[in-house]
Amino acid sequence: MSKRKAQQASGIVRRTAGTGPGSPQGGSQVGERKQELTMKQAREERRRREQQRRERARQQAQLRKLLLSIGVVGIFLLLLGGGVYFLIRTGSQSQAQNQQGQMQSQGRPVVDAAYPPVDQVYCDASEQVAVHYHAHLSIYINGQPVQLPANTGIASDCIYWLHTHDTTGVIHIEAPQNERFTLGQFFDIWKNQFAELGNGFPSQLDQASGWSVYVDGKPYQGDFHSLQLQAHELITLAYNSPHVQPDTVYNWGSL
């Protein structure tokens, strides 16, 4: 073997011997690999913990949102329940008051079954004196005056709280207690119980439109059926009668 080949063979042996597990260089590489693996595991652990932290934060946020929604729904239901309770209570009180008023009125005897109460206005055996006043009504239809029939509201054995004695247009209000009576109640008594008197009940009076209405000479806006009767009140109703002059004075005499 030549000297050069001997040197090359010696170098190969040295390099091989220096890179084995038992050599200092081989031990250093193993240590580096272990260190890299440890660092990778640490990164994975930090990443796992960060994911867990984010998941807990997300769950907590969802829980807060759910609790807030439940709170809002609870407040809404509480307010809704309070409103329903208030409406029911108010309706019950109103119904009780109406029933009480009806019971008080219905407690009065019916003198003649042929003349029952009309709009809670009774036909009593005699005229009442606790409340007693008068209103005057003039009616014009198609330019012609229409008389109120005499004895409207007066039967053979009873008399309604709203009635007439003659054809002057004076409505007598004679009741046992101080109540509010309307023109519509008088018309219902006339139409339902005494339509055969005079020329009959004018069908135009069932209509709320087409009329010019005056109270004490002044125009009245609204449904005249709801007009409350007042002492010495002058009411003028004109249907298709544009040239009618409303009443402004009336000789009440001793009424």
LOLUM-639394 format. One line per 8 residues: number of its first residue (from 1); their letters; for each residue x, y, z of C-alpha. Coordinates in Angstrom, 3 decimals. Each point is the difference from the previous one (the first is absolute). Layout:
BEGIN
NUM) a) X,Y,Z ~ ... $
! end
This chain:
BEGIN
1) mskrkaqq) 0.000,0.000,0.000 ~ 1.277,3.381,-0.921 ~ 0.438,2.722,2.521 ~ -2.891,2.112,-1.509 ~ -2.492,-2.837,0.231 ~ 1.073,-0.695,3.536 ~ -0.724,3.617,0.963 ~ -3.483,-0.053,-1.649 $
9) asgivrrt) -0.918,-3.204,1.800 ~ 1.106,1.482,3.278 ~ -2.210,3.113,-0.573 ~ -3.108,-2.126,-0.726 ~ 0.506,-1.891,3.208 ~ 0.354,3.234,1.969 ~ -3.182,1.561,-1.521 ~ -1.996,-3.154,0.637 $
17) agtgpgsp) 1.194,-0.180,3.529 ~ -0.874,3.683,0.647 ~ -3.686,-0.217,-1.069 ~ -1.171,-3.061,1.934 ~ -2.362,0.037,2.990 ~ 2.833,-0.354,2.398 ~ 1.987,2.822,-1.394 ~ -0.259,3.563,1.394 $
25) qggsqvge) -1.442,1.300,-3.267 ~ -2.732,-2.703,-0.086 ~ -1.074,0.756,3.546 ~ -0.377,3.671,-0.811 ~ -2.381,-0.725,-2.878 ~ -2.197,-2.238,2.155 ~ -0.217,2.718,2.615 ~ -1.016,2.563,-2.587 $
33) rkqeltmk) -2.729,-2.276,-1.302 ~ -1.352,-0.533,3.522 ~ 0.041,3.770,0.597 ~ -1.878,0.626,-3.271 ~ -2.588,-2.643,0.979 ~ -0.452,1.562,3.430 ~ -0.476,3.461,-1.514 ~ -2.535,-1.389,-2.494 $
41) qareerrr) -1.930,-1.663,2.808 ~ 0.048,3.257,1.961 ~ -1.383,1.885,-2.995 ~ -2.718,-2.605,-0.458 ~ -0.881,0.278,3.684 ~ -0.204,3.825,-0.179 ~ -2.157,-0.296,-3.141 ~ -2.315,-2.498,1.742 $
49) reqqrrer) -0.314,2.212,3.070 ~ -0.738,3.044,-2.186 ~ -2.745,-1.935,-1.802 ~ -1.458,-1.066,3.335 ~ 0.083,3.625,1.227 ~ -1.775,1.210,-3.154 ~ -2.595,-2.769,0.292 ~ -0.702,0.951,3.635 $
57) arqqaqlr) -0.301,3.663,-1.009 ~ -2.406,-0.912,-2.826 ~ -2.120,-2.130,2.326 ~ -0.085,2.771,2.609 ~ -1.059,2.522,-2.654 ~ -2.786,-2.320,-1.171 ~ -1.108,-0.488,3.606 ~ -0.110,3.767,0.617 $
65) klllsigv) -1.975,0.482,-3.241 ~ -2.436,-2.742,0.999 ~ -0.474,1.472,3.481 ~ -0.553,3.455,-1.509 ~ -2.592,-1.388,-2.412 ~ -1.764,-1.828,2.827 ~ -0.006,3.210,2.040 ~ -1.464,2.036,-2.853 $
73) vgifllll) -2.685,-2.626,-0.651 ~ -0.781,-0.150,3.703 ~ -0.406,3.779,0.243 ~ -2.205,0.000,-3.123 ~ -2.191,-2.770,1.402 ~ -0.223,1.833,3.320 ~ -1.079,3.219,-1.693 ~ -2.394,-1.882,-2.264 $
81) gggvyfli) -1.508,-1.816,2.944 ~ -0.381,3.268,1.897 ~ -1.713,1.631,-2.971 ~ -2.355,-2.936,-0.480 ~ -0.799,-0.002,3.711 ~ -0.723,3.729,-0.092 ~ -2.287,-0.360,-3.029 ~ -1.815,-2.964,1.522 $
89) rtgsqsqa) -0.409,1.782,3.317 ~ -1.200,3.203,-1.653 ~ -2.398,-1.952,-2.207 ~ -1.273,-1.967,2.984 ~ -0.578,3.165,2.002 ~ -1.795,1.635,-2.931 ~ -2.092,-3.117,-0.558 ~ -0.826,-0.162,3.698 $
97) qnqqgqmq) -1.071,3.639,-0.009 ~ -2.158,-0.559,-3.083 ~ -1.529,-3.096,1.510 ~ -0.631,1.863,3.240 ~ -1.710,2.826,-1.888 ~ -2.073,-2.478,-1.985 ~ -0.960,-1.859,3.146 ~ -1.076,3.239,1.640 $
105) sqgrpvvd) -2.120,0.876,-3.027 ~ -1.272,-3.541,-0.469 ~ -1.049,-0.051,3.628 ~ -2.895,2.316,-0.919 ~ -3.306,-1.739,-0.626 ~ -1.363,-0.202,-3.534 ~ -3.530,1.369,0.247 ~ -1.178,-1.243,-3.398 $
113) aayppvdq) 1.783,-2.790,-1.868 ~ -1.116,1.603,-3.269 ~ 2.109,3.059,0.879 ~ 3.383,-1.292,1.211 ~ 3.004,2.235,0.685 ~ 1.426,1.657,-3.120 ~ 3.702,0.885,0.231 ~ -0.308,-0.322,3.797 $
121) vycdaseq) -2.870,2.506,0.027 ~ -2.946,-1.492,1.910 ~ -3.716,0.403,-0.355 ~ -1.149,0.649,3.595 ~ -3.490,-0.064,1.411 ~ 0.051,3.761,0.604 ~ 2.019,3.069,-0.881 ~ 3.257,0.439,1.890 $
129) vavhyhah) 0.801,3.241,1.795 ~ 3.577,-0.488,1.239 ~ 1.355,1.302,-3.332 ~ -2.267,2.195,-2.128 ~ 1.007,2.267,-2.886 ~ -0.903,0.653,-3.640 ~ 1.641,0.347,-3.419 ~ -1.536,1.118,-3.297 $
137) lsiyingq) 0.435,-1.779,-3.339 ~ -0.848,1.259,-3.497 ~ 0.314,-2.383,-2.971 ~ -0.007,0.896,-3.710 ~ 0.120,-2.556,-2.801 ~ 0.193,1.124,-3.626 ~ -0.876,3.527,1.093 ~ -3.167,-1.032,1.854 $
145) pvqlpant) -0.485,0.025,3.797 ~ -0.604,-3.335,1.693 ~ -2.001,0.067,3.239 ~ 0.913,-2.097,2.979 ~ -3.103,-2.085,0.728 ~ -1.854,0.700,3.229 ~ 0.313,-2.633,2.753 ~ 3.179,-1.486,-1.430 $
153) giasdciy) 1.304,-2.053,2.902 ~ -3.339,-0.106,1.828 ~ -1.907,-3.317,0.118 ~ -3.339,-0.772,1.640 ~ 1.547,-1.223,3.238 ~ 3.587,1.333,-0.033 ~ 2.083,2.971,-1.089 ~ 3.589,0.012,-1.204 $
161) wlhthdtt) 2.506,2.374,1.552 ~ 0.250,1.715,-3.411 ~ -3.365,0.939,-1.513 ~ -2.198,2.669,-1.570 ~ -3.423,1.256,1.016 ~ -0.890,1.926,-3.170 ~ 1.273,0.874,-3.482 ~ 1.909,3.139,1.020 $
169) gvihieap) 3.365,-1.787,-0.218 ~ 0.661,0.148,3.744 ~ 1.711,-3.129,1.331 ~ -0.649,-0.641,3.700 ~ 2.833,-1.586,1.956 ~ -1.375,-1.374,3.278 ~ 2.203,-2.613,1.668 ~ 0.523,-1.504,3.463 $
177) qnerftlg) 3.726,0.785,0.024 ~ 2.339,2.516,-1.587 ~ 1.217,-1.712,-3.163 ~ 1.144,1.203,-3.393 ~ -2.596,-0.583,-2.685 ~ 0.555,0.352,-3.727 ~ -2.127,0.907,-2.978 ~ 0.674,-3.491,-1.362 $
185) qffdiwkn) -1.730,-1.574,3.014 ~ -3.127,2.058,-0.655 ~ 0.033,-0.996,-3.671 ~ 0.331,-3.699,0.948 ~ -3.050,0.273,2.262 ~ -1.937,1.682,-2.806 ~ 1.093,-2.509,-2.676 ~ -0.228,-3.210,2.043 $
193) qfaelgng) -3.137,0.623,2.071 ~ -2.038,2.861,-1.510 ~ 0.719,-0.036,-3.737 ~ -3.731,-0.133,-0.740 ~ -0.587,3.501,1.413 ~ -0.402,2.970,-2.352 ~ 1.428,-0.599,-3.439 ~ 2.366,-2.668,1.290 $
201) fpsqldqa) 3.692,0.031,0.785 ~ 2.019,1.672,-2.812 ~ 2.533,-2.468,-1.357 ~ 2.445,2.854,-0.645 ~ 0.511,0.266,3.769 ~ 1.870,-3.307,-0.091 ~ 2.676,1.648,-2.138 ~ 2.875,1.931,1.510 $
209) sgwsvyvd) 0.922,1.758,-3.250 ~ -1.921,2.424,-2.183 ~ -1.130,2.068,2.949 ~ 0.758,3.555,1.074 ~ -0.125,0.165,3.779 ~ -0.269,3.100,2.171 ~ 0.011,0.411,3.769 ~ -1.261,3.330,1.311 $
217) gkpyqgdf) 0.422,1.380,-3.521 ~ 3.634,-1.113,-0.372 ~ 1.233,-2.766,-2.334 ~ 0.638,-3.309,1.720 ~ 2.701,-2.351,-1.295 ~ -0.414,-3.690,0.644 ~ -2.675,-2.681,0.151 ~ -3.186,1.604,1.310 $
225) hslqlqah) -1.077,-3.352,1.477 ~ 2.702,0.488,2.656 ~ -1.103,3.564,0.771 ~ -0.697,0.319,3.735 ~ -3.278,1.620,0.932 ~ 0.354,3.122,2.147 ~ -2.521,2.207,1.764 ~ -1.601,2.555,-2.363 $
233) elitlayn) 2.182,-1.168,-2.867 ~ -1.140,0.867,-3.531 ~ 0.807,-2.701,-2.556 ~ -0.620,0.401,-3.728 ~ 0.431,-2.895,-2.445 ~ -0.188,0.740,-3.734 ~ 0.190,-2.743,-2.655 ~ 0.376,1.184,-3.588 $
241) sphvqpdt) -1.273,3.374,1.190 ~ 2.730,2.586,-0.683 ~ -2.187,3.081,0.610 ~ -1.228,-0.932,3.485 ~ 0.656,2.545,2.726 ~ 0.954,-1.668,3.298 ~ -1.943,0.739,3.180 ~ 1.563,2.636,2.238 $
249) vynwgsl) -2.927,0.852,2.322 ~ -2.959,-1.874,1.440 ~ -2.719,1.017,2.433 ~ 0.374,-2.528,2.770 ~ -2.781,1.450,2.088 ~ -0.034,-1.822,3.339 ~ 2.097,-2.910,-1.206 $
! end
